Amino acid sequence: MSHIRLVNVTKKFGEVTAVNALSLEIGKGECFSMLGPSGCGKTTTLRMVAGFEDLSDGEIYVGDRLLSSPERNYYLPPEKRNFGMVFQAFAIWPHLSVYENVAFPLRIRKLPAAEIEKRTNDALRSTNLLQVAADSPANLSGGGKQRVALARALAINPDVMLLDEPLSSLDPHLREEMRFEIKDLQRKYGFSIIYVTHDQAEAMALSDRILVMKSGVVQQIDTPLNVYTNPANKFVFSFIGLSNFLDIVCTDGKAFVRGSNAPLPENLTPPEDKRGKKALSLASRPSEIDFVSENTSGALRGVVNRKAFLGEIIDYQIKIGEQEIRVQKGRRAPGPEPGEACSVRMLRPFWYAGEE
């Protein structure tokens, strides 16, 4: 059963449509991430759910409770939605102790003193902050300050947690640590999460489902695995993970890599629904390309332009025709050296129209 529902939600800023007729359902206890380039509408969507932005059209519900509806002239203010929100900036008060930062929203609600103490201590305990409750947040690391922001959001016992780039200001090690902590807190408290991020690794690690947006329009909503392995279109393929695209020119019933005189091997024949087009894109993941021997059927010939050591993987840049692709293999796997000719075979090729 859906817990959060957006029905044809639209947001316009003058003549610009930031979010266009967005409909989606998020389940109780689900972690739902929104991905997309800057300006695609993901943060605007989050702000509409939070109540910080009015809708131009559509409706938003939590359970059976209506939150916003321009048509019905109804708007529930943010403080009455019972949502926890954590921003990219920590937004904590340096003149208050860790304890008072977490207790502040409860005092604003004028809850009984005993309940404030219980909720605050529970939230501090859940975020491993109880031992520094009397300290100033200024004495904490970036990860500690982010825990204070999380504890403050948890203290109100939120129905939904809204997270807007909450880990982007942390170093990579802390980001990875906080991902697991957020997921553990979600399992413990059972709230739904709407998570906005540019970091695909975060979205993949945390999410039950991912929404990919472009120019205010949904491109795909699916599990992290399906978004990665079965992208809905060329944009999703290019945005999620590393990607290669080779421009393909079709002439006289044959397909050629632009800049190459050798037709594509039979195993790379464009699918029937693409054969009428003169310009195509052949897509592949760098990790889904193998180096093979020169006489291997289905191989493309190229030259190694660059070879870079990246820890557990070696990153190759291969020139094919007038274009370049990346190939990534484990550091222990044998591979060609810069300047050498090579043959590569795409294990899972994808085809897209050139203009897509």
C-alpha positions in Angstrom: 0.0 0.0 0.0 1.4 3.4 -0.9 2.3 5.8 1.9 3.2 8.9 -0.1 1.3 9.8 -3.3 2.0 12.5 -5.8 -0.7 12.9 -8.4 0.1 14.9 -11.6 2.2 17.3 -9.5 3.4 20.3 -11.6 5.5 23.3 -10.6 6.0 26.3 -12.8 8.3 29.3 -12.2 6.9 31.8 -14.6 7.2 30.3 -18.1 9.6 27.5 -16.9 8.1 24.2 -15.9 10.4 22.7 -13.2 8.3 19.6 -12.6 5.8 18.4 -15.2 2.8 16.2 -14.2 4.8 13.9 -11.9 2.8 10.9 -10.5 4.4 8.4 -8.2 3.7 6.2 -5.1 6.2 5.5 -2.3 5.5 2.6 0.1 5.7 2.7 3.9 9.3 2.1 5.0 10.6 2.5 1.5 13.8 4.4 0.7 13.1 6.2 -2.6 15.9 8.3 -4.2 15.6 11.0 -6.9 18.5 11.3 -9.3 19.2 13.7 -12.1 21.4 16.6 -13.3 21.2 20.0 -11.6 18.0 21.8 -12.5 16.0 18.6 -13.3 13.4 19.2 -10.6 14.3 16.7 -7.9 14.9 19.3 -5.1 11.8 21.2 -6.2 9.8 18.0 -5.8 11.2 17.4 -2.4 10.4 21.0 -1.3 6.8 20.5 -2.5 6.5 17.4 -0.5 7.9 19.2 2.5 5.6 22.1 2.0 8.3 24.7 1.3 7.0 25.2 -2.3 3.4 25.5 -3.4 2.1 23.3 -6.2 1.1 24.8 -9.5 -1.2 21.8 -10.1 -1.8 18.3 -8.8 -2.1 16.8 -5.3 0.2 15.3 -2.6 -1.0 12.8 0.0 0.5 10.9 2.9 -1.7 7.9 3.5 -5.2 9.2 3.2 -4.2 12.7 4.4 -4.2 15.4 1.8 -1.2 17.8 2.1 -1.5 20.0 -0.9 -4.0 20.7 -3.7 -4.3 24.0 -5.6 -7.6 22.8 -7.1 -9.1 22.4 -3.7 -7.3 25.5 -2.4 -5.8 23.4 0.4 -2.3 23.6 1.8 -1.0 22.0 5.0 2.0 24.0 6.4 5.3 22.2 6.9 5.2 22.2 10.7 2.0 20.2 10.6 3.2 17.5 8.2 5.3 15.7 10.7 8.3 15.3 8.4 11.9 15.1 9.4 14.2 17.0 7.0 18.0 16.9 6.7 19.8 19.4 4.4 23.2 19.5 2.7 24.1 22.2 5.2 24.1 20.9 8.8 21.8 23.8 9.9 22.6 23.3 13.6 22.8 26.1 16.2 26.4 26.6 17.5 25.2 28.4 20.6 23.2 25.4 21.7 24.5 22.1 23.0 24.0 18.9 21.1 21.2 18.0 23.4 19.4 21.4 23.0 19.8 21.2 19.2 18.0 17.9 19.2 15.4 19.0 21.7 14.6 22.3 20.1 11.8 21.2 17.6 10.2 19.4 20.5 10.2 22.5 22.7 8.7 24.5 19.8 5.8 21.9 19.8 5.5 22.6 23.6 5.6 18.9 24.5 5.7 17.8 28.2 9.2 18.0 29.7 9.4 14.3 30.3 8.5 13.4 26.7 11.0 15.9 25.4 13.7 14.3 27.5 12.8 10.8 26.5 12.6 11.5 22.8 15.8 13.6 22.8 17.7 10.9 24.6 16.3 8.1 22.3 17.4 10.1 19.2 20.8 10.8 20.7 21.3 7.1 21.6 20.2 6.0 18.1 22.8 8.3 16.5 25.6 7.5 19.0 25.6 11.0 20.4 24.5 10.5 24.0 28.1 10.7 25.3 28.5 14.2 23.8 25.0 15.5 24.6 26.4 18.4 26.7 29.1 19.4 24.2 28.9 22.2 21.6 28.4 21.0 18.0 31.4 23.1 17.1 33.6 20.5 18.8 32.2 17.7 16.5 33.5 16.4 13.2 31.5 16.8 10.0 30.0 13.4 10.5 29.2 14.2 14.1 27.4 17.4 13.0 25.4 15.4 10.5 24.4 13.0 13.2 23.1 15.9 15.2 20.9 16.9 12.2 19.7 13.4 11.8 18.9 13.1 15.6 17.0 16.3 15.5 14.9 15.0 12.6 14.4 11.6 14.4 13.2 13.2 17.6 9.9 14.3 16.2 9.1 10.6 15.3 8.6 11.6 11.6 6.2 9.8 9.2 8.6 10.6 6.4 12.3 11.6 6.3 13.3 14.0 3.6 17.0 14.1 2.8 18.4 16.7 0.5 22.1 15.9 -0.4 22.7 15.2 3.3 26.2 13.7 2.9 27.7 15.7 0.1 29.9 17.9 2.4 31.5 14.8 4.0 34.6 13.1 2.9 34.3 9.8 1.1 35.0 7.6 4.1 32.4 9.4 6.3 29.8 9.4 3.4 30.1 5.6 3.2 29.8 5.2 7.0 26.7 7.5 7.2 25.0 5.6 4.4 24.9 2.5 6.5 23.8 4.5 9.6 20.9 6.1 7.7 19.8 2.7 6.5 20.0 1.2 10.0 17.9 4.0 11.4 15.3 3.5 8.7 15.0 -0.2 9.6 14.8 0.6 13.3 12.1 3.4 13.0 10.3 2.2 9.9 9.8 5.6 8.3 9.8 6.3 4.6 12.7 8.2 3.0 12.8 10.5 0.0 16.4 11.0 -0.8 17.8 13.6 -3.2 21.4 13.1 -4.3 23.8 13.6 -7.2 25.9 10.6 -5.8 24.8 7.5 -7.7 26.7 5.2 -5.2 24.6 6.6 -2.4 21.4 6.1 -4.3 22.4 2.5 -5.2 23.4 1.6 -1.7 20.4 3.1 0.1 17.5 2.9 -2.2 14.7 0.4 -2.7 13.8 2.3 -5.9 15.3 5.2 -7.9 13.6 7.9 -9.9 15.7 9.4 -12.7 14.5 12.9 -13.9 15.4 15.1 -16.8 14.0 18.6 -17.3 11.2 18.0 -14.8 10.1 14.8 -16.5 10.4 11.2 -15.2 12.7 9.1 -17.3 12.5 5.8 -15.2 11.4 4.6 -11.8 12.8 1.2 -10.9 15.0 -0.8 -8.6 18.7 0.2 -8.6 19.6 -3.0 -10.4 17.0 -2.5 -13.2 17.9 1.1 -13.7 21.5 0.1 -14.2 21.1 -3.1 -16.2 17.9 -2.2 -18.1 17.9 1.6 -18.7 14.7 3.0 -20.2 16.5 5.3 -22.7 19.8 6.7 -23.7 19.7 9.5 -21.1 19.3 7.0 -18.2 22.1 4.8 -19.7 24.4 7.9 -19.9 23.5 9.2 -16.4 23.7 6.1 -14.4 27.1 4.6 -14.1 30.0 4.9 -16.6 29.0 4.6 -20.3 30.4 4.5 -23.8 28.7 5.6 -27.0 30.0 5.0 -30.5 28.4 6.9 -33.3 27.3 4.4 -36.0 26.7 5.3 -39.6 24.4 3.0 -41.7 25.1 2.9 -45.5 23.9 0.4 -48.1 22.6 -2.0 -45.5 25.8 -2.0 -43.5 26.8 -0.3 -40.3 30.1 1.3 -39.6 31.7 3.0 -36.6 32.1 6.6 -37.7 35.7 7.0 -39.0 36.2 3.3 -39.7 36.0 1.5 -43.1 35.3 -1.9 -41.6 31.7 -2.8 -41.2 30.5 -3.9 -37.8 30.7 -7.7 -37.1 27.5 -9.7 -37.4 26.9 -9.9 -33.6 26.7 -6.1 -33.6 24.1 -5.8 -36.3 21.5 -3.1 -35.3 18.2 -4.5 -34.1 15.3 -4.5 -36.7 13.6 -1.4 -35.1 16.7 0.6 -35.7 17.8 -0.5 -39.1 15.9 2.2 -41.0 17.9 5.0 -39.4 21.1 6.4 -40.8 22.6 7.4 -37.5 22.7 5.2 -34.4 24.5 5.0 -31.1 26.1 1.8 -29.9 26.4 1.9 -26.1 28.3 -0.2 -23.6 29.5 -0.2 -20.0 33.4 0.0 -19.6 33.2 -3.0 -17.3 31.3 -5.0 -19.9 33.9 -5.1 -22.6 36.6 -7.8 -22.9 39.9 -7.8 -24.6 40.0 -10.7 -27.1 42.4 -12.1 -29.7 42.5 -10.6 -33.1 40.7 -13.5 -34.8 37.8 -13.6 -32.3 34.4 -13.2 -34.1 32.4 -10.2 -33.1 35.5 -8.1 -32.1 36.2 -4.5 -32.9 39.7 -3.4 -33.7 41.3 -0.4 -32.0 44.4 1.2 -30.5 45.2 1.8 -26.8 45.6 5.5 -26.3 45.9 5.5 -22.5 46.2 3.1 -19.6 45.6 4.3 -16.1 45.9 2.5 -12.7 42.9 3.2 -10.5 43.5 0.9 -7.6 41.6 -2.3 -8.1 40.9 -1.6 -11.8 42.9 -0.5 -14.9 41.2 2.1 -17.0 41.9 1.9 -20.7 41.1 4.5 -23.4 40.7 2.7 -26.8 40.5 4.6 -30.1 38.1 2.9 -32.6 37.7 4.8 -35.9 37.5 8.5 -35.0 36.2 7.8 -31.5 37.3 6.6 -28.1 35.8 4.3 -25.6 36.8 3.3 -22.1 37.4 -0.3 -20.9 37.9 -1.2 -17.3 39.4 -4.5 -16.2 40.7 -5.9 -12.9 44.3 -4.9 -12.1 45.4 -8.5 -12.2 44.0 -9.2 -15.7 46.5 -9.0 -18.5 45.9 -6.2 -21.0 47.6 -4.3 -23.8 49.9 -1.3 -23.4 49.6 2.3 -24.8 50.2 2.4 -28.5 49.4 -1.3 -29.1 46.6 -2.5 -31.4 43.9 -4.5 -29.6 40.5 -6.2 -30.2 37.5 -5.7 -27.9 34.2 -7.4 -27.7 31.1 -5.8 -26.1 29.3 -8.3 -23.8 26.0 -6.3 -23.5 25.6 -3.8 -26.3 22.7 -1.3 -26.3 21.4 0.5 -29.4 19.8 3.9 -29.5 18.7 6.3 -32.2 21.4 8.9 -32.9 19.1 11.8 -32.2 17.7 10.2 -29.0 
